[in-house]
Amino acid sequence: MEIYSDWLIGLTALLIALCGVAALGWGWLPSWRRRAIVRPRLFGWAQLTNAAALVVHLVGDLLIQDPYVRSTVTMSGAWVLVLGCLLNVQSVRPPRNRWSHTTSRALIHPGAGAGLSESTSAEVQVRHENGF
């Protein structure tokens, strides 16, 4: 790999690691991700895992001369990157769709998903079933 791309990967790993430390230590999230992330600590661990994967890739590319060991190290870095991506997916809020729990209850029982308590929505459900 070119030395310029190695510096770029190293700088990217540093920025991702700083973002992960900020999320773990202070709960800080990038402004473009604040709305979607519901688990900032898990997001921080995901960022640190992604940064570690990039560092493992750099170590395999820069320091190891044997091609078989180099491919093993870089592939292990790729698997660590997959693990970081899975952690990142788990830290994000699931998208709201029309079949979510509150929406489906509101479609089946009118008024049940309108911010009512469980006992009130149960009463609405009984009234609806009895025709009241």
C-alpha positions in Angstrom: 0.0 0.0 0.0 1.2 3.5 -0.6 2.6 5.5 2.3 0.0 8.3 1.7 -2.9 5.9 2.2 -1.3 4.5 5.3 -1.1 8.0 6.9 -4.7 8.6 5.9 -5.8 5.3 7.5 -3.8 6.1 10.6 -5.4 9.6 10.9 -8.8 8.1 10.4 -8.2 5.5 13.2 -7.1 8.3 15.5 -10.2 10.4 14.9 -12.5 7.4 15.3 -10.7 6.4 18.5 -11.1 10.0 19.9 -14.8 9.9 19.0 -15.1 6.5 20.9 -13.3 7.8 24.0 -15.5 10.9 24.0 -18.6 8.7 23.8 -17.4 6.4 26.5 -16.1 9.0 28.9 -18.6 11.9 28.5 -21.5 10.5 26.4 -20.6 12.9 23.7 -21.8 12.0 20.2 -21.2 13.6 16.8 -24.0 16.1 16.0 -25.0 14.1 12.9 -25.5 10.9 14.9 -27.1 12.3 18.1 -30.7 11.6 17.0 -30.2 8.0 16.0 -28.0 6.6 18.7 -29.7 5.4 21.8 -26.7 3.7 23.5 -23.8 6.1 23.5 -21.5 3.7 25.6 -22.0 0.9 23.1 -21.4 3.4 20.3 -18.1 4.3 22.0 -17.0 0.7 22.2 -18.0 0.2 18.5 -15.8 3.2 17.6 -12.9 1.9 19.6 -13.3 -1.5 17.9 -13.3 0.1 14.5 -10.2 2.1 15.3 -8.5 -1.0 16.6 -9.3 -2.8 13.3 -7.7 0.0 11.3 -4.6 -0.2 13.5 -4.4 -4.0 13.1 -4.7 -3.4 9.3 -1.9 -0.9 9.4 0.4 -3.1 11.5 -0.2 -6.0 9.1 0.6 -3.7 6.1 3.6 -1.8 7.4 5.4 -4.1 9.8 5.0 -7.7 8.6 7.0 -8.9 5.6 5.9 -12.5 5.3 2.9 -12.6 2.9 1.0 -15.4 4.7 1.3 -13.7 8.1 0.4 -10.4 6.6 -2.8 -11.8 5.0 -3.7 -13.5 8.3 -3.2 -10.2 10.3 -5.1 -8.1 7.8 -8.0 -10.6 7.7 -8.2 -10.6 11.5 -8.4 -6.8 11.2 -11.3 -7.2 8.8 -13.1 -9.5 11.2 -12.6 -7.0 14.0 -14.0 -4.3 11.7 -17.1 -6.5 11.2 -17.5 -6.8 14.9 -17.3 -3.0 15.3 -19.9 -2.6 12.6 -22.2 -5.0 14.4 -21.7 -3.1 17.7 -22.5 0.1 15.8 -25.7 -1.3 14.4 -26.8 -2.3 18.0 -26.2 1.2 19.3 -28.6 2.8 16.8 -32.3 3.3 17.3 -34.4 1.0 15.1 -36.3 2.9 12.4 -39.9 3.6 13.1 -42.2 1.8 10.7 -45.8 1.2 10.4 -45.7 -2.1 12.1 -44.1 -0.9 15.4 -45.7 -1.9 18.7 -47.6 1.4 19.4 -48.6 2.0 15.8 -50.0 -1.5 15.3 -51.9 -1.3 18.5 -53.4 2.1 17.3 -54.4 0.5 14.0 -56.1 -2.4 15.7 -57.7 -0.4 18.5 -58.4 3.2 17.7 -57.3 5.5 20.5 -55.1 2.9 22.2 -51.8 4.3 20.9 -52.5 7.9 21.6 -50.3 8.2 24.7 -52.8 6.5 27.0 -51.7 4.4 29.9 -51.8 0.6 29.8 -54.9 0.4 31.9 -56.7 3.0 29.8 -55.7 1.3 26.6 -56.9 -2.0 28.0 -60.3 -0.3 28.8 -60.4 1.1 25.2 -59.7 -2.4 23.9 -62.5 -3.9 26.0 -64.9 -1.2 25.0 -64.0 -1.7 21.3 -64.6 -5.5 21.6 -67.9 -5.0 23.3 -69.1 -2.4 20.8 -69.1 0.6 23.1 
